[in-house]
């Protein structure tokens, strides 16, 4: 699965590393939030451990 499987609608928010988009999966039309981050900015700010921890946390969440 990659970015081509989604239709990007609009930006929900912006942060220090990138953007959060509202997207729709093309084949099912379900809506999701997709976080797009810049690896360069993460390395420049020495925030790799923080991003890895966030990824692990989000992997365990189920909503709703």
Backbone as XML, in Angstrom:
<?xml version="1.0"?>
<chain id="A" units="angstrom">
  <residue number="1" name="UNK">
    <atom name="N" x="0.847" y="-1.168" z="0.000"/>
    <atom name="CA" x="0.000" y="0.000" z="0.000"/>
    <atom name="C" x="0.897" y="1.238" z="0.000"/>
  </residue>
  <residue number="2" name="UNK">
    <atom name="N" x="0.540" y="2.220" z="-0.811"/>
    <atom name="CA" x="1.310" y="3.455" z="-0.866"/>
    <atom name="C" x="0.379" y="4.640" z="-1.107"/>
  </residue>
  <residue number="3" name="UNK">
    <atom name="N" x="0.963" y="5.810" z="-1.299"/>
    <atom name="CA" x="0.177" y="7.041" z="-1.441"/>
    <atom name="C" x="-0.747" y="7.014" z="-2.659"/>
  </residue>
  <residue number="4" name="UNK">
    <atom name="N" x="-0.447" y="6.202" z="-3.648"/>
    <atom name="CA" x="-1.274" y="6.137" z="-4.843"/>
    <atom name="C" x="-2.624" y="5.472" z="-4.591"/>
  </residue>
  <residue number="5" name="UNK">
    <atom name="N" x="-2.774" y="4.777" z="-3.481"/>
    <atom name="CA" x="-4.035" y="4.117" z="-3.136"/>
    <atom name="C" x="-5.030" y="5.073" z="-2.487"/>
  </residue>
  <residue number="6" name="UNK">
    <atom name="N" x="-4.617" y="6.315" z="-2.268"/>
    <atom name="CA" x="-5.457" y="7.292" z="-1.573"/>
    <atom name="C" x="-5.654" y="8.538" z="-2.415"/>
  </residue>
  <residue number="7" name="UNK">
    <atom name="N" x="-6.792" y="9.175" z="-2.212"/>
    <atom name="CA" x="-7.055" y="10.476" z="-2.814"/>
    <atom name="C" x="-6.897" y="11.528" z="-1.716"/>
  </residue>
  <residue number="8" name="UNK">
    <atom name="N" x="-5.985" y="12.476" z="-1.921"/>
    <atom name="CA" x="-5.703" y="13.506" z="-0.927"/>
    <atom name="C" x="-6.731" y="14.619" z="-1.065"/>
  </residue>
  <residue number="9" name="UNK">
    <atom name="N" x="-7.482" y="14.891" z="0.016"/>
    <atom name="CA" x="-8.537" y="15.902" z="-0.030"/>
    <atom name="C" x="-8.037" y="17.273" z="0.407"/>
  </residue>
  <residue number="10" name="UNK">
    <atom name="N" x="-7.582" y="17.388" z="1.661"/>
    <atom name="CA" x="-7.104" y="18.671" z="2.151"/>
    <atom name="C" x="-6.247" y="18.463" z="3.395"/>
  </residue>
  <residue number="11" name="UNK">
    <atom name="N" x="-5.495" y="19.499" z="3.760"/>
    <atom name="CA" x="-4.614" y="19.444" z="4.931"/>
    <atom name="C" x="-5.433" y="19.710" z="6.187"/>
  </residue>
  <residue number="12" name="UNK">
    <atom name="N" x="-5.329" y="18.810" z="7.157"/>
    <atom name="CA" x="-6.010" y="18.967" z="8.446"/>
    <atom name="C" x="-5.164" y="19.828" z="9.375"/>
  </residue>
  <residue number="13" name="UNK">
    <atom name="N" x="-3.853" y="19.608" z="9.344"/>
    <atom name="CA" x="-2.965" y="20.352" z="10.232"/>
    <atom name="C" x="-1.522" y="20.280" z="9.771"/>
  </residue>
  <residue number="14" name="UNK">
    <atom name="N" x="-0.714" y="21.140" z="10.355"/>
    <atom name="CA" x="0.718" y="21.195" z="10.044"/>
    <atom name="C" x="1.495" y="21.156" z="11.352"/>
  </residue>
  <residue number="15" name="UNK">
    <atom name="N" x="2.696" y="20.577" z="11.268"/>
    <atom name="CA" x="3.526" y="20.494" z="12.453"/>
    <atom name="C" x="4.974" y="20.769" z="12.108"/>
  </residue>
  <residue number="16" name="UNK">
    <atom name="N" x="5.846" y="20.479" z="13.042"/>
    <atom name="CA" x="7.264" y="20.732" z="12.858"/>
    <atom name="C" x="7.919" y="19.836" z="11.827"/>
  </residue>
  <residue number="17" name="UNK">
    <atom name="N" x="7.328" y="18.688" z="11.552"/>
    <atom name="CA" x="7.942" y="17.727" z="10.635"/>
    <atom name="C" x="7.182" y="17.552" z="9.332"/>
  </residue>
  <residue number="18" name="UNK">
    <atom name="N" x="5.928" y="18.009" z="9.255"/>
    <atom name="CA" x="5.175" y="17.793" z="8.028"/>
    <atom name="C" x="3.720" y="18.176" z="8.164"/>
  </residue>
  <residue number="19" name="UNK">
    <atom name="N" x="2.840" y="17.400" z="7.489"/>
    <atom name="CA" x="1.417" y="17.720" z="7.419"/>
    <atom name="C" x="0.578" y="16.484" z="7.748"/>
  </residue>
  <residue number="20" name="UNK">
    <atom name="N" x="-0.667" y="16.745" z="8.150"/>
    <atom name="CA" x="-1.663" y="15.687" z="8.307"/>
    <atom name="C" x="-2.762" y="15.967" z="7.292"/>
  </residue>
  <residue number="21" name="UNK">
    <atom name="N" x="-3.036" y="14.967" z="6.457"/>
    <atom name="CA" x="-4.011" y="15.096" z="5.375"/>
    <atom name="C" x="-5.269" y="14.296" z="5.666"/>
  </residue>
  <residue number="22" name="UNK">
    <atom name="N" x="-6.397" y="14.776" z="5.163"/>
    <atom name="CA" x="-7.613" y="13.963" z="5.115"/>
    <atom name="C" x="-7.578" y="13.273" z="3.761"/>
  </residue>
  <residue number="23" name="UNK">
    <atom name="N" x="-7.632" y="11.949" z="3.781"/>
    <atom name="CA" x="-7.553" y="11.171" z="2.548"/>
    <atom name="C" x="-8.722" y="10.202" z="2.472"/>
  </residue>
  <residue number="24" name="UNK">
    <atom name="N" x="-9.011" y="9.747" z="1.277"/>
    <atom name="CA" x="-10.002" y="8.695" z="1.064"/>
    <atom name="C" x="-9.320" y="7.559" z="0.324"/>
  </residue>
  <residue number="25" name="UNK">
    <atom name="N" x="-9.545" y="6.343" z="0.797"/>
    <atom name="CA" x="-9.024" y="5.189" z="0.092"/>
    <atom name="C" x="-9.818" y="5.037" z="-1.201"/>
  </residue>
  <residue number="26" name="UNK">
    <atom name="N" x="-9.137" y="4.914" z="-2.326"/>
    <atom name="CA" x="-9.787" y="4.970" z="-3.632"/>
    <atom name="C" x="-10.800" y="3.847" z="-3.856"/>
  </residue>
  <residue number="27" name="UNK">
    <atom name="N" x="-10.482" y="2.629" z="-3.416"/>
    <atom name="CA" x="-11.392" y="1.524" z="-3.726"/>
    <atom name="C" x="-12.570" y="1.401" z="-2.762"/>
  </residue>
  <residue number="28" name="UNK">
    <atom name="N" x="-12.452" y="1.928" z="-1.544"/>
    <atom name="CA" x="-13.543" y="1.775" z="-0.568"/>
    <atom name="C" x="-14.206" y="3.092" z="-0.174"/>
  </residue>
  <residue number="29" name="UNK">
    <atom name="N" x="-13.581" y="4.226" z="-0.502"/>
    <atom name="CA" x="-14.095" y="5.561" z="-0.165"/>
    <atom name="C" x="-14.148" y="5.820" z="1.348"/>
  </residue>
  <residue number="30" name="UNK">
    <atom name="N" x="-13.419" y="5.051" z="2.149"/>
    <atom name="CA" x="-13.332" y="5.305" z="3.586"/>
    <atom name="C" x="-12.353" y="6.450" z="3.833"/>
  </residue>
  <residue number="31" name="UNK">
    <atom name="N" x="-12.672" y="7.298" z="4.812"/>
    <atom name="CA" x="-11.825" y="8.444" z="5.132"/>
    <atom name="C" x="-10.816" y="8.099" z="6.220"/>
  </residue>
  <residue number="32" name="UNK">
    <atom name="N" x="-9.617" y="8.635" z="6.079"/>
    <atom name="CA" x="-8.536" y="8.433" z="7.038"/>
    <atom name="C" x="-7.756" y="9.736" z="7.203"/>
  </residue>
  <residue number="33" name="UNK">
    <atom name="N" x="-6.980" y="9.800" z="8.259"/>
    <atom name="CA" x="-5.990" y="10.862" z="8.416"/>
    <atom name="C" x="-4.633" y="10.245" z="8.086"/>
  </residue>
  <residue number="34" name="UNK">
    <atom name="N" x="-3.874" y="10.900" z="7.225"/>
    <atom name="CA" x="-2.569" y="10.406" z="6.813"/>
    <atom name="C" x="-1.520" y="11.439" z="7.192"/>
  </residue>
  <residue number="35" name="UNK">
    <atom name="N" x="-0.532" y="11.014" z="7.953"/>
    <atom name="CA" x="0.524" y="11.923" z="8.399"/>
    <atom name="C" x="1.711" y="11.786" z="7.456"/>
  </residue>
  <residue number="36" name="UNK">
    <atom name="N" x="2.105" y="12.909" z="6.874"/>
    <atom name="CA" x="3.238" y="12.971" z="5.957"/>
    <atom name="C" x="4.358" y="13.727" z="6.662"/>
  </residue>
  <residue number="37" name="UNK">
    <atom name="N" x="5.518" y="13.068" z="6.846"/>
    <atom name="CA" x="6.613" y="13.715" z="7.565"/>
    <atom name="C" x="7.878" y="13.728" z="6.714"/>
  </residue>
  <residue number="38" name="UNK">
    <atom name="N" x="8.754" y="14.681" z="7.003"/>
    <atom name="CA" x="10.016" y="14.835" z="6.292"/>
    <atom name="C" x="11.141" y="14.184" z="7.103"/>
  </residue>
  <residue number="39" name="UNK">
    <atom name="N" x="11.786" y="13.193" z="6.518"/>
    <atom name="CA" x="12.894" y="12.519" z="7.204"/>
    <atom name="C" x="14.048" y="13.472" z="7.472"/>
  </residue>
  <residue number="40" name="UNK">
    <atom name="N" x="14.289" y="14.387" z="6.552"/>
    <atom name="CA" x="15.394" y="15.348" z="6.713"/>
    <atom name="C" x="15.178" y="16.190" z="7.961"/>
  </residue>
  <residue number="41" name="UNK">
    <atom name="N" x="13.957" y="16.696" z="8.149"/>
    <atom name="CA" x="13.667" y="17.527" z="9.322"/>
    <atom name="C" x="13.803" y="16.730" z="10.613"/>
  </residue>
  <residue number="42" name="UNK">
    <atom name="N" x="13.420" y="15.465" z="10.586"/>
    <atom name="CA" x="13.534" y="14.618" z="11.777"/>
    <atom name="C" x="14.998" y="14.440" z="12.160"/>
  </residue>
  <residue number="43" name="UNK">
    <atom name="N" x="15.847" y="14.164" z="11.171"/>
    <atom name="CA" x="17.276" y="13.995" z="11.446"/>
    <atom name="C" x="17.925" y="15.304" z="11.887"/>
  </residue>
  <residue number="44" name="UNK">
    <atom name="N" x="17.529" y="16.410" z="11.265"/>
    <atom name="CA" x="18.117" y="17.705" z="11.631"/>
    <atom name="C" x="17.817" y="18.067" z="13.083"/>
  </residue>
  <residue number="45" name="UNK">
    <atom name="N" x="16.640" y="17.726" z="13.564"/>
    <atom name="CA" x="16.243" y="18.061" z="14.940"/>
    <atom name="C" x="16.556" y="16.952" z="15.930"/>
  </residue>
  <residue number="46" name="UNK">
    <atom name="N" x="17.262" y="15.903" z="15.495"/>
    <atom name="CA" x="17.628" y="14.769" z="16.346"/>
    <atom name="C" x="16.406" y="14.179" z="17.050"/>
  </residue>
  <residue number="47" name="UNK">
    <atom name="N" x="15.328" y="13.994" z="16.317"/>
    <atom name="CA" x="14.071" y="13.531" z="16.900"/>
    <atom name="C" x="13.682" y="12.124" z="16.464"/>
  </residue>
  <residue number="48" name="UNK">
    <atom name="N" x="14.637" y="11.340" z="16.004"/>
    <atom name="CA" x="14.330" y="9.993" z="15.536"/>
    <atom name="C" x="13.667" y="9.152" z="16.630"/>
  </residue>
  <residue number="49" name="UNK">
    <atom name="N" x="14.194" y="9.120" z="17.871"/>
    <atom name="CA" x="13.527" y="8.305" z="18.910"/>
    <atom name="C" x="12.084" y="8.740" z="19.191"/>
  </residue>
  <residue number="50" name="UNK">
    <atom name="N" x="11.819" y="10.036" z="19.140"/>
    <atom name="CA" x="10.460" y="10.531" z="19.381"/>
    <atom name="C" x="9.497" y="10.052" z="18.303"/>
  </residue>
  <residue number="51" name="UNK">
    <atom name="N" x="9.930" y="10.094" z="17.060"/>
    <atom name="CA" x="9.079" y="9.671" z="15.948"/>
    <atom name="C" x="8.842" y="8.161" z="16.004"/>
  </residue>
  <residue number="52" name="UNK">
    <atom name="N" x="9.857" y="7.397" z="16.366"/>
    <atom name="CA" x="9.692" y="5.945" z="16.496"/>
    <atom name="C" x="8.706" y="5.626" z="17.616"/>
  </residue>
  <residue number="53" name="UNK">
    <atom name="N" x="8.808" y="6.322" z="18.744"/>
    <atom name="CA" x="7.858" y="6.107" z="19.839"/>
    <atom name="C" x="6.436" y="6.457" z="19.428"/>
  </residue>
  <residue number="54" name="UNK">
    <atom name="N" x="6.263" y="7.556" z="18.695"/>
    <atom name="CA" x="4.934" y="7.943" z="18.215"/>
    <atom name="C" x="4.368" y="6.866" z="17.297"/>
  </residue>
  <residue number="55" name="UNK">
    <atom name="N" x="5.194" y="6.335" z="16.415"/>
    <atom name="CA" x="4.762" y="5.287" z="15.480"/>
    <atom name="C" x="4.295" y="4.043" z="16.240"/>
  </residue>
  <residue number="56" name="UNK">
    <atom name="N" x="5.054" y="3.642" z="17.264"/>
    <atom name="CA" x="4.675" y="2.478" z="18.073"/>
    <atom name="C" x="3.355" y="2.712" z="18.797"/>
  </residue>
  <residue number="57" name="UNK">
    <atom name="N" x="3.180" y="3.912" z="19.347"/>
    <atom name="CA" x="1.942" y="4.250" z="20.047"/>
    <atom name="C" x="0.745" y="4.208" z="19.099"/>
  </residue>
  <residue number="58" name="UNK">
    <atom name="N" x="0.874" y="4.832" z="17.941"/>
    <atom name="CA" x="-0.227" y="4.869" z="16.981"/>
    <atom name="C" x="-0.569" y="3.480" z="16.445"/>
  </residue>
  <residue number="59" name="UNK">
    <atom name="N" x="0.415" y="2.597" z="16.386"/>
    <atom name="CA" x="0.173" y="1.232" z="15.901"/>
    <atom name="C" x="-0.726" y="0.455" z="16.868"/>
  </residue>
  <residue number="60" name="UNK">
    <atom name="N" x="-0.729" y="0.816" z="18.138"/>
    <atom name="CA" x="-1.532" y="0.109" z="19.140"/>
    <atom name="C" x="-2.938" y="0.671" z="19.297"/>
  </residue>
  <residue number="61" name="UNK">
    <atom name="N" x="-3.200" y="1.854" z="18.759"/>
    <atom name="CA" x="-4.524" y="2.479" z="18.919"/>
    <atom name="C" x="-5.527" y="1.918" z="17.929"/>
  </residue>
  <residue number="62" name="UNK">
    <atom name="N" x="-6.768" y="1.808" z="18.387"/>
    <atom name="CA" x="-7.881" y="1.429" z="17.522"/>
    <atom name="C" x="-9.016" y="2.387" z="17.800"/>
  </residue>
  <residue number="63" name="UNK">
    <atom name="N" x="-9.446" y="3.140" z="16.786"/>
    <atom name="CA" x="-10.500" y="4.135" z="16.990"/>
    <atom name="C" x="-11.459" y="4.095" z="15.821"/>
  </residue>
  <residue number="64" name="UNK">
    <atom name="N" x="-12.653" y="4.189" z="16.005"/>
    <atom name="CA" x="-13.545" y="3.883" z="17.117"/>
    <atom name="C" x="-13.759" y="2.418" z="17.288"/>
  </residue>
</chain>
